[in-house]
Amino acid sequence: MNPLEAKRKTKDDLHQNKTDKLDAMYLAKMQSEHPQRLAYVQSEEYQELMANNRIYEQASHDLITNRNRLHKAIQLTFPEIEHLMVNPRGKNYWSIVLRFPHPDIVLETKEADIIDFLKGLTGIGKKRANDITQSLIRLAKVACPAVKKNSAHIRGLKMAINNILSAEETCQTALKEMAKLAPKRDLEILTSIPGIGKNTALRIISELGDIRRFNNPNQLNAFVGVDPQVYESGNLTAHLSISKRGTAIGRKVLYLAINQIQSAKKAG
């Protein structure tokens, strides 16, 4: 039985006494006079899917937080390193900043040692390692750090990078687990929609669960809280904003999916 519905029904009585016996009587009376639809219990797979999606959501939030912290720290330690790559993001970039968080560390390291370190990173060959090394040394020579290489800001920078790497790994693990649990047919249907990739489809399935439990689209809208509110009094009828009574993460996932669909439509 829906707890919110039960609470609302039991408050219809004028008496405000509350005891276990009265609660039982009110619930029995409500079921007798207004039979409630049995609650749909989803399978354990859907519960695990939602749990993984919540882990993914929290790790994504941590990822954004630590990226902002890292950016602030780099502005003090080695701001020029953000120009080392076209897209200063990704495991290789984090690894380079973790190894060379300060220009003095770059200038104190032999060129051959820097090249060897870069060749050990995924997808970086000898030529690219040499090019990145030359760029790194050039940036280090013109850098004007605000702190010394033994500053506490360096420790904060390294902590932020380690948190970023951990959050990225957590996100990937959660997605892999969702891919194992998600119904294949549902995944195929969602990914057939232009603009929706596998990751987005997995998150939609994980957050919305088994949509077959909804009798109509309005119930699904209410579940995620995008159903419009209507206020009517006398001759006045006002259409308010969405109710936002459902899952906020579900609304976020659907918002991202709609944006992706619109982008694909424009590109097409």
Secondary structure, 3 states (H helix, E strand, C coil): CCHHHHHHHHCCCCCCCCCHHHHHHHHHHHHHHCCCCCCCCCCHHHHHHHHHHHHHHHHHHHHHHHHHHHHHHHHHHCHHHHHCCCCCCCHHHHHHHHHCCCHHHHHHCCHHHHHHHHHCCCCCCHHHHHHHHHHHHHHHHHCCCCCCCCCHHHHHHHHHHHHHHHHHHHHHHHHHHHHHHCCHHHHHHHHCCCCCCHHHHHHHHHHHCCHHHCCCHHHHHHHHCCCEEEEEECCEEEEEEECCCCCHHHHHHHHHHHHHHHHHHHHC
